[in-house]
C-alpha cells in the first residue's frame, strides 16, 4: 500500500504454467480519486455535503438549485438529487399542510360543542392569526428562520391562543346570562379575566425562557420553538384583551338579541 509500484513485480500464473508479471500487461499508477465507490440501485453516486449558516435552509437550496441549473451542464447519464435535512424539512412541511387544517377543524368542533355558537367559535379562532403575527415578528427580530421546530411552535400556539379567547368568551356569556348590557359585559368581563389570562400566558412564556437562551447540541431545535411560542403569547394575549371584546360586541351576539335588549332599555 505504501509503494504501489511494487505491484508490478507480482506474478500471475497462466493456463500454460508460466508466470506473467503484472507490470508486463498493465500500467500501475497512483491517481487521486474517491476512497471508495458507492452504488445505489446499480448506479454509482457521489455525495457533496454542505452546512448552511446565516440564512434559511430552504432559501439556500433554492438558490443553489437555480445556480446549478444555469451554470452546470451534466454529461449524459448523470443526474442530481437534493436530499438531507432539506428533504426532511420539505416532507415535514407537507405533513403540516395536512395536520394544521385538521387541528383547526378539531378545535372548532370542540369550541362549538362547548359554546353552541358558530359566531363565538369563529371569534375564538380569530385569536390564532394574532398569535401567528407575534411569532413571526419575534422570529424575524431574533434573526432566526422558519424551520420545522418553528412550525411546531406555531402548532403549539393554536391551543394557547384558543385557551385565552375561551376564558374571555365563557365569562362574557355568564355576564350576558345575568342580563347585563353588552358593553358592560365586555368591559367587566375583560377586567375580571385580565389576571387569569395574563397568568396563563406569562407562566407558559416563562417556562420557555431557558430554551430561548439554550446553547450546545439541540439548541437549534429548542430556540426557534421557544421564540415562536413566546412571541405568539405576547401578541395574542395583548390583542385578545383589547380586540376580542370589540369583536364580541360586533359579531358575538346575534342582531336579534341586540335589538331586543335595546327595546328593553328603551
N, C-alpha and C positions, 0 to 999 in steps of 0.2 A: 504493500500500500504506500510505503514511503518512496519507493523507487519503481515507478510503473514501467520504465524501460527494461527491467529485468524479466518482465513477462514474455519478451521476445525470445528468450532462451528456453522457454517451456516447450517440451516436445510432445507431439500428439501422434499416437500410433495410428498407422493406416491399415487398410484391409490386407495389404500385401506383406505386412510385418515390418515395414520401415518406420522411421521416425521423421516427422516434419516439424521443424521449429515454427512457432507462431510468427516470428519475425520474417519468415520466408513467404508467408501468404497474407500477411496483414501489416498495416502500419499502425503503430501504437503511439497515441498522443494523449495529452492530459488537458483537454479544453475545459472552460468554465461552463457549468450547466446546473440544472437542478439536482439537489441531493438525492431526490427520489422522484420517480414518475408516478403520478396519481391518475387513476382512472375511475370513471363513473359511467355506468351504462355503456361499457366498452369504448368510451371516448376519453382521451387524455384531457386533463384540465389542470390549470394553474390558478393559484389564489393570490389576489392582490388585496392586502388589508390596509385600512386607514382608520385613524382615530380622529374624531371631529371635536373641536373645542372652539368656543367663541361664537357659535351660531347653531341654529337648529339643524337637526339631522336630516329632516325631510327636505329642507331648502338646499342643503349641501348636495344631497344625492340628486335632486332635480337639476341643479346647476351642472353637476358632473355628467349626468346623462346627456344634457344638451351639448356640453363641450365635446364629449366623446363622439356623439353623433355627427357633429360638424367637422371635427378635426381628425378623427381616426377612421381609416378605411381598412376593415378587416379582410384578410385573404379569404379566398373561397374555402368553405368548410369550417370557418371559425365563427364563434358567436360569444356574446357577453351575457352574463346573468348576474343581476344585482341581488344580493342576499345579506344575511347577517341581521343586525339589530334593526336596520331599516325595514327589512321584510317583516320582522316580528311586529314592529310598530304599525305597519300597514295592515297586518292581519288584525291587530288589536283594534285599530280604528274601524275596520269593517264590522267587527263584533259589536263595538259601541253603537254603530248605526242601528243595530237591532235591539240592543239592551236598553238604551236610553228611552226610545219611544215606548217600549214595553213597561219600563219602570214608571214612566209618566202616566201611562194608562192605568196601571195598578193603583198608583197613588190617587188618581182621580176617582176610581171606583170606591176606594176606602173613604175618601172625603165625602163622596155623595152618599154612601151608606151611613155616615156619621151625621151629616148635616141635613140630608134630604133636600138639598137645593143645588141645582146646576150653577146658578149665578154665583153663590158663595164658594162653591168648589173651584170655579174658574178664577175667582178673586184670589184665593189662596195660592193657586198655581201661578198667578201673576208675580208672586214673590221670587220665583225661580230666575227669571231674567234679571231681576235686581241683584241677586246673588252672583250670577254669572258675570255681570259687569264689574263688580268688585274683584272677583277672582282674576279676570283678565287684566284689569288695571294694575293690580299688585304684581302680577306675573311680569308685566311689561316694565314696571318700575324697578323690579329686582334684577332685570336682565336675563331672567330665565325664559325658556321656550316651551311651547305647548308640546307635551310628551305624554306617554302612556300614564306615568304617575300623576301628572297634572290632570289628565282626563278622569282618572279615578277620584281625584279630589273634587272635580265638578259633580260627579255622581253622588259623592257624599253630601255635597251641598243641597242636593234635591230634598233630602229628608230634613235637614236642619232648617232650610228656608220655609218649608211647609209647616214645620212644627211651630215656628214663631207666628206665622199667619193664623194657624189653627187656634192658638191660645187667644188671640185677639177676637177672632170671629165668634168663637164659642161664648166669650164673655159679652160681646155685643148682643148676641141672641138672648142671653139671660137678662140683660137690661131691657131689651125690647119686650120681653115677656112681662116685665113689671109695668109696662105702659109708659115708659119714658119717651120724650120726643127724640127723634132720630139724631139731631145734632147733639143733644145732651148725652145720648147713648155713646156716640163715638168719642166725645170729649172725656166723659167719666171712664169709659172702658179703656181708652188708651192710657189715661193717667193711672188707673189702678193696676193695669198689667205692664206698666213700664218696668218695674223692678223684676218681675218674673222673666220677662223677655230678655232684659239685659243680663240677668244672672245666667240664664241658659246659654246665651251667646258667648259671654265672657269666659265661663268655665270651659266651654268647648275650645275657645281660642287659646286660653292659657295652657290647656293640656297639650297643644301642638307647638308651643313656643320652643321646647327643646329640639324638636325636629327642624325648626326653622334655622337653628344655628348648628345643625349637625355637620360633622366633618368625618372624613375617613370613608372606609368601604360602606356602601349602602346609602350615603348621603345624597347621591344623585337621584335616588328614588324618594327619600323622605322629604327633602327640601321642597321640590315642586309641589308635592301633595299638600304640605303644610302651608305654603304660600297661597295656594288657590283657596283652601278652606278658610284661612284667616281673612283674606281679602273679601271673600264672599260673605263671611259673617259680619264684617264691619258694614258693608254696603246694604245687605239685606236687613240687618237689624235697624239701621238708621232710617232707611226708606220705608220699612214696614210700619214703624211707629208714626210716621208722618204721612205717607202716601196711602197706605191701606185704609185708614179711616175716611179719607176723602173719596176713595173709590167705593167704599161701602155705602156712603151716603148716596152716591150717584147710581151705582149699579147693584148693590147688595140687597136692596129692598124693592119688591115689586111696586110698580107705579100705582096700582090699585090701593095698596096699603098706605102709600104716601098720601094719596088724595083723601082717603077716608080719615086719616089722622088729622089732616088739615081741616076737614069739616068738623071733626070733633072739637078741635081747638077753637074754631070759629063759633 
